């Protein structure tokens, strides 16, 4: 039972001292410059807080090397110290970067004997600063500037054009160098690419890279051609809706015309049928003769016809051979 209590106590103790680990962060900086690796959100210099910090670097050795720790000073931390940045935060600065400073670091925060936070930092050291790219049209002048914000003006400035991993001198028959400026009076497509300027600030050798992009005629045509594209894309749904509406109106008009034509045909057919019916009925009435009339007026062996007399009850007896009116017979 006592052993179980001891295990529970040790487990709780481990939970309390387990440090909070943060994901890896990448910091990029230029050689011979200063860089802030990490900034603190507490006052590490206050003795009442009992905070301690330690910066270690992973090397080929089995265990990481201590680069900096506070409040204990390290003999290897000549280029690492605590300073305030422009925002007033206390940060761990690594001074005058060297290519050998590149690599993975661990930044540990301790409170008393407990490690409460661990942050992994990957430091990338670049040879040259990358300046803002320049764009120019063919035949126009362009000036490249490799100056930097420094109290001491750069000296011994040289320019070169990068081709892959190699650099070639700038063609001075087409370009002019003056102090930190490289001026090309009339650029062409062959001038596009990366340029590098090397210079000295104080006692340190530095360099900067800048990209020059000369717009080609194909890009001009492409921009002109592509400009109306967003407008067309924007109005295309409206055009499609108008087309569908017009098509719908045309279909409704066609249906209306068909209905009117069918109605007219049916009406003409009905009138024609009525006319034929009236005509046949009139002929049939003309050909029929009342039996009483034939009793009084019909004479045997004679081709006679009985024709009703309009507006009266009388009939006309006509001889078909002689076409003579034989008698007018009244109906009783």
C-alpha positions in Angstrom: 0.0 0.0 0.0 2.8 2.4 0.8 4.4 1.6 -2.5 1.3 2.6 -4.3 1.2 5.9 -2.5 4.8 6.5 -3.5 4.0 5.9 -7.2 1.1 8.2 -7.1 3.2 10.9 -5.4 6.0 10.6 -8.0 3.5 10.7 -10.9 1.9 13.9 -9.5 5.4 15.4 -9.0 6.3 14.6 -12.6 3.1 16.2 -13.9 3.9 19.4 -11.9 7.4 19.8 -13.2 6.7 18.7 -16.9 7.8 21.7 -19.0 5.6 23.3 -21.6 7.1 22.7 -25.1 6.5 25.0 -28.0 6.9 24.2 -31.6 10.0 25.1 -33.6 10.5 28.7 -34.7 12.7 29.9 -37.6 14.7 33.1 -37.4 16.5 34.4 -40.5 19.3 37.0 -40.3 22.2 38.3 -42.3 25.8 37.6 -41.5 27.7 40.1 -39.3 24.4 41.6 -38.2 22.7 41.3 -34.8 19.6 39.2 -34.3 17.0 38.7 -31.5 16.6 35.0 -31.0 13.7 35.2 -28.5 11.9 37.8 -26.5 10.6 37.5 -22.9 7.2 38.4 -21.5 8.5 38.6 -17.9 11.3 40.5 -16.0 14.0 37.9 -15.7 16.3 40.3 -14.0 14.0 40.7 -11.0 15.4 38.5 -8.2 12.0 38.1 -6.6 10.6 36.2 -9.6 13.2 33.3 -9.3 13.3 32.9 -13.1 16.3 31.5 -14.9 16.9 31.1 -18.6 19.3 29.0 -20.6 20.1 28.9 -24.4 21.7 25.7 -25.7 22.8 24.7 -29.2 22.7 21.3 -30.8 26.1 20.3 -32.2 27.7 17.0 -33.3 28.3 16.2 -29.7 25.9 13.9 -27.8 24.7 16.7 -25.5 23.8 20.3 -26.4 26.3 23.1 -25.7 25.2 25.8 -23.3 25.6 29.1 -25.2 24.0 31.5 -22.7 22.4 31.3 -19.3 21.1 33.9 -16.8 21.7 34.8 -14.0 24.8 32.6 -14.2 27.3 33.9 -16.7 28.9 31.6 -19.3 32.4 32.1 -20.6 31.2 31.2 -24.1 28.5 33.9 -24.2 30.6 36.8 -25.3 28.3 37.5 -28.3 25.0 36.8 -26.4 23.4 39.2 -24.0 20.0 40.5 -22.8 18.9 43.8 -24.5 15.7 45.7 -25.1 14.4 45.8 -28.6 12.6 48.8 -30.2 9.3 47.7 -28.6 10.8 47.8 -25.1 10.9 44.0 -24.7 13.8 42.2 -23.1 15.3 39.8 -25.8 18.2 37.5 -26.1 20.5 38.9 -28.8 23.2 37.1 -30.7 25.7 39.7 -31.9 27.8 39.8 -35.1 26.4 36.7 -36.7 28.8 34.2 -38.2 28.0 31.3 -40.6 28.9 28.9 -37.8 26.0 30.3 -35.7 23.5 28.6 -38.0 21.7 25.7 -36.5 19.1 24.5 -33.9 18.8 26.1 -30.5 16.8 25.3 -27.3 15.6 28.2 -25.1 14.7 27.0 -21.6 12.8 28.9 -18.9 13.2 27.7 -15.3 11.3 28.8 -12.2 13.2 27.7 -9.2 14.2 24.1 -9.9 11.3 23.5 -12.4 11.8 23.8 -16.2 8.5 25.4 -17.2 9.0 26.1 -20.9 11.2 24.9 -23.8 11.2 26.6 -27.2 13.1 25.2 -30.3 14.7 27.9 -32.5 16.3 27.3 -35.9 18.7 30.1 -36.9 19.3 30.6 -40.6 22.3 32.8 -41.4 22.3 34.4 -44.9 25.3 35.8 -46.7 23.5 38.8 -48.2 20.5 41.0 -47.5 17.7 40.8 -50.0 16.5 44.2 -51.1 13.2 45.2 -52.7 13.0 44.1 -56.4 13.0 46.7 -59.2 10.8 46.7 -62.4 11.5 48.6 -65.6 10.2 48.9 -69.1 12.5 48.3 -72.1 14.4 51.4 -73.2 13.8 53.2 -69.9 16.5 54.1 -67.3 16.7 52.3 -64.0 18.9 52.8 -60.8 19.7 50.1 -58.3 20.6 51.1 -54.8 22.4 48.9 -52.3 22.5 51.3 -49.4 21.3 50.3 -45.9 20.3 52.1 -42.8 23.6 52.6 -41.1 25.4 55.4 -39.4 28.5 54.8 -41.4 28.3 55.1 -45.1 29.3 52.0 -47.1 32.7 52.1 -48.8 34.5 50.0 -51.5 31.2 49.3 -53.3 31.4 46.8 -56.2 28.6 45.4 -58.4 28.2 42.1 -60.1 25.5 40.2 -61.9 24.6 36.7 -60.7 24.4 33.8 -63.1 23.5 30.7 -61.2 25.9 30.3 -58.4 28.5 32.4 -60.1 28.8 36.2 -60.4 30.2 38.2 -63.4 31.2 41.8 -63.5 28.7 44.4 -64.7 29.1 45.6 -68.3 30.4 49.1 -67.7 29.7 50.0 -71.4 26.0 49.8 -70.6 25.9 50.7 -66.9 27.4 53.3 -64.6 28.5 52.8 -61.0 28.5 55.7 -58.6 28.9 55.2 -54.8 26.1 52.8 -53.8 24.1 53.2 -57.1 24.2 51.2 -60.3 22.5 53.1 -63.2 21.5 51.5 -66.6 20.4 54.3 -69.0 18.4 52.1 -71.3 17.5 48.6 -70.0 16.8 45.6 -72.2 15.5 42.1 -71.6 19.1 40.9 -71.2 19.5 43.1 -68.1 16.9 41.1 -66.1 18.3 39.0 -63.3 19.8 39.2 -59.8 22.5 41.8 -59.0 24.9 41.7 -56.0 26.7 44.6 -54.4 29.6 44.1 -52.0 30.7 46.8 -49.6 32.3 47.5 -46.3 30.6 49.1 -43.3 32.9 49.9 -40.5 35.3 46.9 -40.3 32.8 44.3 -41.6 32.4 43.0 -45.2 28.7 43.0 -46.2 26.6 42.4 -49.4 23.1 42.9 -50.7 21.1 41.3 -53.5 18.5 42.9 -55.7 16.4 41.5 -58.5 15.8 43.6 -61.7 12.8 42.6 -63.9 12.5 44.1 -67.4 9.0 43.8 -68.7 8.8 42.1 -72.1 6.5 43.0 -75.0 4.6 39.7 -74.5 3.9 40.7 -70.9 2.6 44.0 -72.2 0.3 42.3 -74.7 -0.8 39.8 -72.1 -1.7 42.6 -69.6 -3.6 44.5 -72.3 -5.4 41.3 -73.4 -6.2 40.3 -69.8 -7.5 43.7 -68.6 -11.0 43.2 -70.1 -11.2 39.7 -68.8 -12.5 40.5 -65.3 -15.2 42.8 -66.7 -16.3 40.1 -69.2 -16.3 37.5 -66.4 -18.3 39.9 -64.2 -21.0 40.6 -66.9 -21.1 37.1 -68.4 -23.8 35.9 -65.9 -26.0 38.9 -66.6 -25.6 38.3 -70.4 -26.6 34.7 -69.9 -29.6 35.7 -67.9 -30.7 38.2 -70.6 -30.2 35.6 -73.3 -32.3 33.1 -71.4 -35.0 35.7 -70.8 -35.1 36.5 -74.5 -35.2 32.9 -75.4 -38.1 32.4 -73.0 -40.0 35.3 -74.5 -39.5 34.0 -78.0 -40.8 30.6 -77.0 -43.9 32.1 -75.4 -44.5 34.2 -78.5 -44.2 31.1 -80.7 -46.7 29.2 -78.6 -49.1 32.1 -78.8 -48.9 32.2 -82.6 -49.5 28.5 -82.9 -52.5 28.7 -80.6 -54.0 31.6 -82.6 -53.4 29.8 -85.9 -55.0 26.6 -84.6 -58.0 28.6 -83.3 -58.4 30.3 -86.7 -58.2 27.0 -88.5 -60.8 25.4 -86.2 -63.1 28.5 -86.5 -62.9 28.4 -90.4 -63.5 24.7 -90.3 -66.6 25.2 -88.1 -67.9 28.0 -90.3 -67.3 26.0 -93.5 -69.1 22.9 -92.0 -72.0 25.1 -90.9 -72.2 26.6 -94.4 -72.2 23.2 -96.1 -74.7 21.9 -93.6 -77.1 24.9 -94.4 -76.6 24.5 -98.1 -77.4 20.7 -98.0 -80.4 21.3 -95.8 -81.8 23.9 -98.1 -81.3 21.7 -101.1 -83.0 18.8 -99.3 -85.9 21.0 -98.3 -86.3 22.1 -101.9 -86.3 18.6 -103.2 -88.9 17.4 -100.7 -92.6 17.8 -101.4 -95.5 17.5 -99.1 -97.6 14.5 -99.6 -100.8 16.5 -99.7 -99.5 18.7 -102.5 -98.5 15.8 -104.6 -102.0 14.4 -103.9 -103.6 17.4 -105.5 -101.0 18.5 -108.0 -99.1 15.4 -109.1 -100.1 13.9 -112.5 -99.0 10.4 -113.5 -96.5 9.8 -116.2 -95.2 13.4 -116.0 -91.8 14.5 -114.8 -92.8 17.1 -112.3 -91.0 18.7 -109.4 -92.5 20.4 -106.4 -90.6 23.7 -105.4 -91.5 25.5 -102.2 -92.5 29.1 -102.7 -90.7 31.4 -100.3 -92.7 33.2 -97.6 -95.9 31.1 -98.1 -97.2 27.6 -97.8 -97.6 27.3 -101.6 -95.6 25.1 -103.9 -94.8 25.4 -107.6 -95.3 22.4 -109.8 -92.8 22.5 -112.7 -92.5 20.2 -115.7 -88.9 19.1 -116.0 -89.1 18.4 -119.7 -90.9 21.6 -120.8 -89.7 23.7 -117.9 -93.1 25.2 -117.7 -95.0 26.1 -114.6 -97.9 23.8 -114.4 -99.7 24.9 -111.2 -99.4 26.6 -107.9 -100.6 24.3 -105.2 -101.6 25.3 -101.7 -100.9 23.1 -98.6 -104.0 22.1 -96.6 
